[in-house]
Amino acid sequence: MLRTLPVLRAASVCARVRAVAAAPASALTAARTGRRGMTSARSYQGDVSEKETIVKLLYNIGSKKEVEQYLTYFSSVESHQFAVIKVGGAVLTDSLDSLASSLTFLNRVGLYPIVVHGAGPQLNGLLDDAGIVPDYIDGIRITDEKTLNIARKVFAEENLKLLASVLEPLKIVYLNEKGGLFHGVTKKRIDVINLDEEYEDLMKEPWVKFGTKLKIREIHDLLMRLPRSSSVSIISADHLHKELFTHSGAGTLIRRGHRIFKHSGPKAISNTDVDKLRTLLSENDPQIVDGSTSVASYLKSLESKNATIYGDTGYDIFASVITPEDASEPFIVEKFVSTKNAALNNVTDNLWSVLRKDFKSLAWVVRKNDPNLAWYFERADGSYTENDLVLFWSGVENLDLVQKLVARFVSPRSGAAGPVKINPAGTRSYSSTSVGLFGHQQRRGYATKTSPRKVGIIGARGYTGQELIKLIDNHPSLELSHVSSRELKGKPVADYSSSQVIYSSLSPQDLPANTDVDAWVLALPNKICKPFVDALEGAKSKAVVVDLSADYRFTDSWTYGLPELYGRDKMRQATRISNPGCYATGSQVALAPLVKAGFVLPGLSGVSIFGVSGYSGAGTTPSPKNDVNLLRDNMMPYALTGHIHEREIGHQLSRGFLSNTTPLEVAFMPHVGQFFRGISLTVSIPVSKTVTPGQVQALYEQTYAGQKLIKVLKVGEIPEVRDIQNKHGVQVGGFAVGSGGKRVVVVATIDNLLKGAATQALQNMNLALGFDEYAGIPL
């Protein structure tokens, strides 16, 4: 008797899937099974490559880490080897359209899946037609001579195990009609199986039998022959994009993982491979990399601490947790260091899950400028911001204990615990400090996940309102409580998934009655928001108000919200914030370093700004400036003199950097292009001193050093709109010098809907509400 392998038997055809004609909009629609939808039905105009399209798509449905994984693994010259997709026979029968759509999309973004199928149901049908009754042992078909003759017509001689072993793919995808493996007792879908940790116990489970046992055994044997980074996913055809491109997944992910070790006590380090641990720390711990401490001194310090250490057998990750002297207090995460490979493969998330299982409560401290701060917020129940540090805690249910932790955090340095270095799920190492080490004078920013701050948006139908809703949906400490739009009243807010919110239509008189709202965002056209502001002022509301219109940009009692240029201290105390204009933000970033350094003379300076914006800047109300038919193969100038941004740019730069009573005057000439979003600004600047391109670039680098949302390019490197679309910052470059060194040309780009509007509003709210400035903003 011969045993066929229905799970891993290859089909007769094994070839790269070639592109089929399909509109990009259809491909994007098919991929919207991820966590977020697309911004607008109006697809981006312009000549954007398909690989750039998938990166932009990932920023909507996934995280920054998932985008980086795509760029790392799927955009190389070897990308044609990355995926083997095993298709169950039932999928070919019941879900062929979804499978074809998914494969077409993958091919259009430059990926080359290899598809094999099992044809189990088709074989069963042929056997039934021939009157042959199939026989099984432990889910494996017993193939007699009659069965074999029919099977040869369906199956090829190639086996997926051999194919995958040769290709060494990053991910093997098994498509079946159920969309994953399901627990035999709870009946719930199993999200992840880490074979190194779980295989032996899993195979002993009474519900793991027949076909399920066969699948797991064969996948185990397959992965043992592949690199540890390879994995197998069992999903449905509809979720193929999500599984390949995001970490959230859609079915059951099976991977080898790494067996996590755990040792406690003063001799814990002696139970590890010290050489491998030294390599991990010396290459990934920033305190050790920059010479602040050494591996030897840190390992020596563990001998005097009541510490529990964790790591994986591949030494891609290491953590240490200190036991507090007071048993009622949380355990302190002293160090959490990982390699980039561990972060991209979610080993960091796995280890953090182990820590939460082993310790009822945890506390840790992170620097506010840490690039992975959002990762901490997602795993914390509460936080307290103090100067440049953020205290986090998880599992602490006693409010008195929270107050005790915060008091110690802001008190003068004590001898409680040593420094902590933490590097969670991000791909870069960084350091932090344990509870009880810092004495700071200012207290600011107490927040908990159990009591998030509430935000209301007035005028949310427009593009900016929709972008802001998405940002708030991903914010660790904000929740959307009210969304007002007369046209959408009664409909659910589609882009908000944290809870169900229904569009309402709030009048100015309604706002003061909602005293539980911590911040109101007025996303209204110019000259509309005053009644709403007056209503809040009349009620002496303490809620933060962020106005996205131009109505209060020249009012001294309001704080102008551009912290990179005009400081953050005022923002932290502000309750009335005027959000800058999109053109004005990019223009001021392009001009500020030269104005601040005294190179630009006040008065009629001769500065001219040529700006081109995508048509989303014209809003959703139909007009010639957002009519795609009028804009096709066209660029439309408008408001060539006297535009309000012209006055705004000169007014704010003068107030911020010029002591002379003569204000700076600039000339601004806006245009609308045929692309959907993004702004390009070419700024010609007469200067009072002779300069070189290198001097100008160095001045800009110095001015914007440490500003996470401003990127300064090299001399001659000119930013382009396609590179800033869906990005949350400003790019500035060009730095050309002409006319004998007395005229500088700078180019800046900005996404008008993000840093030009929604991202800026969230950044300002974060500062005013006491959160980390970049909380909820993908960096």
Residue pairs with C-beta under 8 A, 6 or more apart in sequence:
1 142
1 143
1 144
2 143
2 148
3 137
3 140
3 141
3 142
3 143
4 140
4 141
4 143
4 151
4 155
5 140
5 159
5 214
5 218
6 118
6 120
6 123
6 140
6 141
6 211
6 214
7 86
7 118
7 174
7 211
7 214
7 215
7 218
8 86
8 159
8 160
8 161
8 218
8 222
9 118
9 155
9 159
9 160
10 116
10 155
10 156
10 158
10 159
10 160
10 163
11 87
11 116
11 117
11 118
11 119
11 155
11 156
12 154
12 155
12 156
13 156
14 114
14 115
14 116
14 156
14 158
14 163
15 114
15 115
16 80
16 112
16 113
16 114
17 103
17 104
17 106
17 107
17 112
17 113
17 114
17 115
18 107
19 104
19 107
19 108
20 100
20 104
20 107
22 101
22 104
22 105
22 108
24 43
24 50
24 53
24 108
25 43
26 101
27 101
27 104
27 105
27 108
27 109
28 38
28 43
28 53
28 57
30 101
30 102
30 105
30 241
31 57
31 61
31 105
31 241
31 242
31 245
32 38
32 61
33 238
33 239
33 241
33 242
33 250
34 60
34 61
34 62
34 241
34 242
34 245
34 246
34 248
35 61
35 62
35 246
35 248
35 497
36 60
36 61
36 470
36 473
36 495
36 497
37 60
37 494
37 495
38 57
38 60
39 60
39 463
39 466
39 467
39 470
39 753
40 463
40 466
40 616
40 676
42 616
42 628
42 676
43 676
44 56
44 675
44 676
44 677
44 725
45 614
45 615
45 628
45 631
45 674
45 675
45 676
46 674
46 675
46 676
46 721
46 722
48 56
48 722
48 725
50 108
50 109
50 110
51 75
51 109
51 110
52 722
53 109
54 70
54 109
54 110
54 245
55 67
55 70
55 71
56 725
56 726
57 245
58 66
58 67
58 70
58 245
58 246
59 67
59 726
59 778
60 470
60 726
61 242
61 245
61 246
62 245
62 246
62 247
62 248
63 246
63 247
63 778
64 778
64 779
65 247
65 343
65 344
65 425
65 426
65 427
66 245
66 246
66 247
68 344
68 427
69 247
69 344
70 245
72 344
73 79
73 82
73 170
74 82
74 110
74 111
74 245
75 110
79 110
79 111
79 112
80 111
80 112
81 112
81 167
81 168
81 169
82 111
82 112
82 113
82 169
82 170
82 171
83 106
83 111
83 112
83 113
83 114
83 169
83 170
83 171
83 172
83 173
83 244
84 113
84 114
84 116
84 160
84 163
84 164
84 167
84 169
84 172
84 173
85 103
85 113
85 114
85 115
85 116
85 172
85 173
85 174
85 175
85 240
86 116
86 117
86 118
86 160
86 172
86 173
86 174
86 175
87 99
87 115
87 116
87 117
87 118
87 175
87 237
88 117
88 118
88 120
88 174
88 175
88 176
88 177
89 117
89 118
89 119
89 120
89 121
89 122
89 123
90 120
90 121
90 176
90 177
91 99
91 117
91 175
91 176
91 177
91 236
91 237
92 99
92 117
92 119
92 122
93 121
93 122
94 177
95 175
95 177
95 236
95 237
95 238
98 236
98 237
98 238
99 175
99 237
99 240
102 237
102 238
102 240
102 241
103 113
103 115
103 240
105 241
106 112
106 113
106 240
106 241
106 244
107 113
111 244
113 173
114 163
114 167
114 169
116 158
116 160
116 163
119 154
119 155
122 154
123 150
123 151
123 154
123 155
124 134
126 150
126 153
126 154
127 133
127 134
127 147
127 150
130 146
130 150
132 146
132 147
132 150
134 141
134 142
134 147
135 141
135 142
136 142
136 210
138 209
138 210
138 213
138 214
139 209
139 210
139 211
139 212
139 213
139 214
140 214
141 147
143 151
160 172
160 222
161 218
161 221
161 222
161 225
164 172
164 222
164 226
164 230
165 222
165 225
165 226
168 226
168 227
168 230
169 226
169 230
170 229
170 230
170 231
171 230
171 231
171 232
171 233
171 243
171 244
172 222
172 230
172 231
172 232
172 233
173 232
173 233
173 235
173 240
173 243
173 244
174 215
174 219
174 232
174 233
174 234
174 235
175 234
175 235
175 236
175 237
175 240
176 234
176 235
176 236
177 236
178 236
179 189
179 234
179 235
179 236
179 238
179 239
179 250
179 251
180 189
180 190
180 234
180 235
180 236
180 250
180 251
180 252
181 189
181 190
181 193
181 212
181 215
181 216
181 234
181 251
181 252
182 188
182 189
182 190
183 189
183 190
183 207
184 205
184 206
184 207
184 208
184 212
185 207
189 251
189 252
190 252
191 249
191 252
191 253
192 249
192 252
192 253
192 254
192 255
193 199
193 202
193 216
193 252
193 253
193 254
193 255
194 255
194 256
194 257
194 350
195 220
195 223
195 254
195 255
195 256
195 257
196 256
196 257
196 258
196 259
196 313
197 257
197 259
197 260
199 216
199 220
202 208
202 216
203 213
203 216
203 217
208 216
215 234
216 254
219 232
219 254
222 232
223 230
223 231
223 232
223 254
223 255
223 256
224 256
228 256
228 258
228 314
229 341
229 345
230 255
230 256
231 253
231 254
231 255
231 256
232 253
232 254
232 255
233 243
233 249
233 251
233 252
233 253
233 254
234 251
234 252
234 254
235 243
235 249
235 250
235 251
235 252
236 250
236 251
239 250
239 251
242 248
242 249
242 250
243 249
243 250
243 251
243 253
247 346
255 345
257 347
257 350
258 312
258 313
258 314
258 316
258 317
258 347
259 312
259 313
260 310
260 311
260 312
260 350
260 351
260 354
261 271
261 272
261 310
261 311
261 312
261 313
262 308
262 309
262 310
262 354
262 358
263 269
263 271
263 272
263 308
263 309
264 307
264 308
264 309
265 306
266 302
266 303
266 304
266 305
267 303
268 302
268 307
268 308
268 309
269 277
269 299
269 302
269 303
269 309
272 309
272 311
273 315
274 299
276 315
277 299
277 311
277 315
277 318
278 295
278 299
279 315
280 311
280 315
280 316
280 317
280 318
280 337
280 339
281 288
281 295
281 298
281 318
281 337
282 288
282 289
282 295
283 289
283 339
284 337
284 338
284 339
284 423
284 429
285 298
285 335
285 337
285 421
285 423
285 429
285 431
286 421
286 423
286 429
286 430
286 431
287 293
287 419
287 421
287 431
288 294
288 295
288 298
289 429
292 431
298 335
301 418
302 309
302 320
305 322
305 334
305 418
306 322
306 323
307 320
307 321
307 322
307 323
307 334
308 320
308 321
308 323
308 358
309 318
309 319
309 320
309 321
310 317
310 318
310 319
310 320
310 321
310 351
310 354
310 355
311 317
311 318
311 319
312 342
312 347
312 351
316 338
316 339
316 341
316 342
316 347
317 336
317 337
317 338
317 339
317 342
317 347
317 348
317 351
318 335
318 336
318 337
318 338
319 333
319 335
319 336
319 337
319 351
319 355
320 333
320 334
320 335
321 331
321 332
321 333
321 334
321 355
321 358
321 359
321 362
322 331
322 332
322 334
322 417
322 418
322 434
323 331
324 330
324 331
324 332
328 398
328 401
329 361
329 363
329 401
329 404
329 405
330 359
330 360
330 361
330 362
330 363
330 393
330 394
330 395
330 396
330 401
330 405
331 359
331 361
331 362
331 363
332 362
332 363
332 364
332 417
332 420
332 434
332 435
333 355
333 362
333 363
333 364
333 420
333 422
334 417
334 418
334 419
334 420
334 421
334 434
335 420
335 421
335 422
336 348
336 351
336 352
336 364
336 421
336 422
336 423
336 424
337 421
337 422
337 423
337 429
338 347
338 348
338 351
338 423
338 424
338 425
338 429
340 427
340 428
341 347
342 348
343 425
343 426
343 427
344 427
346 425
348 424
348 425
349 425
352 379
352 424
352 425
355 362
356 362
356 379
356 394
356 395
359 395
360 395
361 393
361 394
361 395
361 396
361 397
362 393
362 394
362 395
363 391
363 392
363 393
363 394
363 396
363 405
363 435
364 376
364 391
364 392
364 420
364 422
364 432
364 434
364 435
365 389
365 390
365 391
365 392
365 409
365 420
365 432
365 433
365 434
365 435
365 437
365 438
366 373
366 376
366 389
366 390
366 392
366 422
366 430
366 432
367 388
367 389
367 390
367 430
367 431
367 432
368 385
368 387
368 388
368 389
368 390
368 772
368 773
369 388
369 706
369 708
370 376
370 430
370 432
371 426
371 428
371 430
371 708
371 779
372 423
372 424
372 425
372 426
372 428
372 430
373 390
373 772
373 774
373 775
374 474
374 476
374 774
374 775
374 776
374 778
375 424
375 425
375 426
376 383
376 390
376 392
376 424
377 383
377 392
377 449
377 476
377 477
377 772
377 775
378 476
379 392
379 394
379 424
380 392
380 393
380 394
380 449
380 476
381 393
381 394
381 395
381 396
381 448
381 449
381 450
382 392
382 393
382 394
382 396
382 402
382 447
382 448
382 449
382 450
383 390
383 391
383 392
383 393
383 445
383 446
383 447
383 448
383 477
384 390
384 391
384 405
384 406
384 409
384 445
384 446
384 447
385 391
385 444
385 445
385 446
385 447
385 770
385 771
385 772
386 409
386 410
386 438
386 440
386 442
386 443
386 444
386 445
387 440
387 442
387 444
389 409
389 432
389 433
389 438
389 440
390 445
390 772
391 405
391 406
391 409
391 435
393 402
393 405
396 402
396 405
405 435
406 446
408 414
408 416
408 435
408 436
409 435
409 436
409 438
410 438
410 439
410 440
410 443
411 436
411 439
412 439
413 436
413 437
413 438
413 439
414 436
414 437
416 434
416 435
416 436
416 437
417 434
417 435
417 436
417 437
418 434
419 431
419 433
419 434
419 437
420 431
420 432
420 433
420 434
421 429
421 430
421 431
421 432
422 430
422 431
422 432
423 429
423 430
444 572
444 770
445 769
445 770
445 771
445 772
446 770
447 453
447 477
447 769
447 770
447 771
448 477
449 476
449 477
452 477
452 478
452 479
453 477
453 478
453 479
453 518
453 519
453 769
454 478
454 479
454 480
454 481
454 482
454 516
454 517
454 518
454 519
455 472
455 478
455 479
455 480
455 481
455 517
455 518
455 519
455 520
455 521
455 765
456 480
456 481
456 482
456 483
456 484
456 506
456 511
456 514
456 517
456 519
456 520
456 521
457 465
457 468
457 469
457 480
457 482
457 483
457 484
457 520
457 521
457 523
458 484
458 506
458 511
458 520
458 521
458 522
458 523
458 524
458 529
458 532
459 465
459 484
459 485
459 522
459 523
459 524
459 525
459 528
460 466
460 468
460 469
460 483
460 484
460 485
460 488
460 493
460 503
460 523
461 485
461 487
461 488
461 620
462 523
462 619
462 620
463 616
463 619
463 620
463 677
463 753
464 523
464 548
464 753
464 757
464 758
465 483
465 485
465 523
465 758
466 495
467 753
467 754
467 757
467 758
467 759
468 521
468 523
468 757
468 758
468 761
468 762
469 480
469 483
469 493
469 495
469 496
470 495
470 496
471 758
471 759
471 762
471 776
471 777
472 478
472 479
472 480
472 496
472 762
472 776
473 480
473 495
473 496
473 497
473 498
474 776
474 778
475 762
475 775
475 776
476 775
476 776
477 769
477 771
477 775
478 765
478 769
478 776
479 498
479 499
480 493
480 496
480 498
480 499
480 501
481 501
481 514
481 516
481 517
482 501
482 504
482 506
482 514
482 517
483 493
483 496
483 501
483 502
483 503
483 504
484 503
484 504
484 505
484 506
485 503
485 505
486 505
488 503
489 503
489 504
489 505
490 502
490 503
491 502
491 503
492 500
492 501
492 502
492 503
493 501
493 502
493 503
508 531
508 532
508 534
508 535
509 535
511 517
511 520
511 532
511 535
511 536
511 541
512 535
512 536
512 538
512 539
512 541
515 541
517 543
518 543
518 544
518 769
519 543
519 544
519 545
519 546
519 765
519 768
519 769
520 532
520 536
520 543
520 544
520 545
520 546
521 546
521 548
521 761
521 765
522 529
522 532
522 533
522 545
522 546
522 547
522 548
522 549
523 548
524 532
524 548
524 549
525 549
525 619
526 549
526 550
526 551
526 644
527 549
527 551
528 549
528 551
529 547
529 549
529 551
530 551
533 545
533 547
533 552
533 576
536 543
536 545
542 575
543 575
544 574
544 575
544 576
544 577
544 765
544 768
544 769
545 575
545 576
545 577
546 561
546 577
546 579
546 761
546 764
546 765
546 768
547 558
547 576
547 577
547 578
547 579
548 579
548 757
548 761
550 581
550 644
550 648
551 578
552 558
552 576
552 578
553 560
553 578
553 580
553 581
553 584
553 648
553 651
553 652
554 647
554 648
554 651
555 578
557 576
558 576
558 577
558 578
559 570
559 571
559 574
559 576
559 577
559 578
560 566
560 577
560 578
560 580
560 652
561 571
561 574
561 577
561 578
561 579
561 580
561 760
561 761
561 763
561 764
562 580
562 585
562 588
562 652
562 760
563 571
563 763
563 764
563 767
563 773
564 589
564 704
564 707
564 709
564 710
565 588
565 589
565 592
565 652
565 656
566 652
566 656
568 767
568 773
571 577
571 764
571 767
571 768
572 767
572 768
572 770
574 764
574 767
574 768
575 768
577 764
577 765
577 768
579 757
579 760
579 761
579 764
580 588
580 648
580 652
580 760
581 644
581 645
581 648
581 756
582 613
582 617
582 679
582 750
582 752
582 753
582 756
582 757
583 609
583 611
583 613
583 643
583 645
583 668
583 670
583 679
583 681
583 752
583 756
584 645
584 648
584 649
584 652
585 730
585 750
585 755
585 756
585 760
586 611
586 679
586 681
586 730
586 748
586 749
586 750
586 756
587 609
587 611
587 645
587 649
587 666
587 668
587 681
587 683
587 748
588 649
588 652
588 653
589 704
589 710
589 730
589 732
589 748
589 750
590 609
590 681
590 683
590 732
590 746
590 747
590 748
591 600
591 607
591 649
591 653
591 666
591 683
591 685
591 746
592 653
592 656
592 657
592 703
593 699
593 700
593 702
593 703
593 704
594 600
594 685
594 687
594 696
594 699
594 744
595 653
595 657
595 658
595 664
596 656
596 657
596 703
597 699
598 688
599 685
599 687
599 688
599 689
599 691
599 744
600 607
600 664
600 685
600 686
600 687
600 688
601 686
601 688
602 654
602 658
602 660
602 662
602 663
602 664
603 662
603 663
603 664
603 665
604 665
605 664
605 665
605 666
605 685
605 686
606 684
606 686
607 664
607 665
607 666
607 667
607 683
607 684
607 685
607 686
608 666
608 667
608 668
608 669
608 683
608 684
609 649
609 666
609 667
609 668
609 669
609 681
609 682
609 683
609 684
610 669
610 671
610 681
610 682
610 683
610 684
611 668
611 669
611 670
611 671
611 679
611 680
611 681
611 682
612 635
612 670
612 671
612 672
612 673
612 679
612 680
612 721
613 670
613 671
613 672
613 673
613 678
613 679
613 752
614 672
614 673
614 675
614 676
614 677
614 678
614 679
614 721
614 725
614 752
615 625
615 626
615 627
615 628
615 631
615 672
615 673
615 674
615 675
615 676
616 626
616 676
616 677
616 752
616 753
617 625
617 672
617 677
617 679
617 752
618 625
618 626
618 672
619 626
620 626
624 630
624 636
625 631
625 636
625 638
625 672
626 672
628 674
630 636
631 672
631 673
631 674
632 674
633 674
634 674
635 671
635 672
635 673
635 674
636 671
636 672
637 669
637 670
637 671
638 670
638 671
638 672
639 670
640 669
641 667
643 668
643 670
645 668
645 670
646 666
646 667
646 668
649 666
649 668
650 663
650 664
650 665
650 666
651 663
653 664
654 663
654 664
658 664
673 721
675 721
675 725
677 725
677 726
677 751
677 752
677 753
678 721
678 722
678 724
678 725
678 749
678 750
678 751
678 752
679 721
679 724
679 749
679 750
679 751
679 752
679 756
680 719
680 720
680 721
680 747
680 748
680 749
681 747
681 748
681 749
681 750
682 734
682 745
682 746
682 747
683 745
683 746
683 747
683 748
684 743
684 744
684 745
685 743
685 744
685 745
685 746
686 742
686 743
687 741
687 742
687 743
687 744
688 742
690 740
690 741
690 742
691 737
691 741
691 744
692 737
692 741
693 715
693 716
693 735
693 736
693 737
694 715
696 715
696 735
696 737
696 744
696 746
697 712
697 714
697 715
697 735
700 712
700 732
700 735
700 746
701 712
704 710
704 712
704 732
708 729
708 774
708 779
709 728
709 729
709 730
709 755
709 759
709 763
709 774
709 777
709 779
710 729
710 730
710 731
710 732
711 729
711 730
711 731
711 732
712 732
712 733
713 719
713 731
713 732
713 733
713 734
714 733
715 735
716 734
716 735
716 736
717 733
717 734
718 733
718 734
718 747
719 731
719 732
719 733
719 734
719 747
719 748
719 749
720 749
721 749
723 731
723 749
724 730
724 731
724 749
724 750
724 751
725 751
726 751
726 754
727 751
727 754
727 755
728 751
728 754
728 755
728 759
728 777
728 778
728 779
729 750
729 755
730 748
730 749
730 750
730 755
731 748
731 749
731 750
732 746
732 747
732 748
733 746
733 747
733 748
734 745
734 746
734 747
735 744
735 745
735 746
736 744
736 745
737 743
737 744
737 745
738 745
750 756
751 759
754 760
759 777
762 776
762 777
763 773
763 774
763 777
765 771
766 772
766 773
766 774
766 775
766 776
766 777
767 773
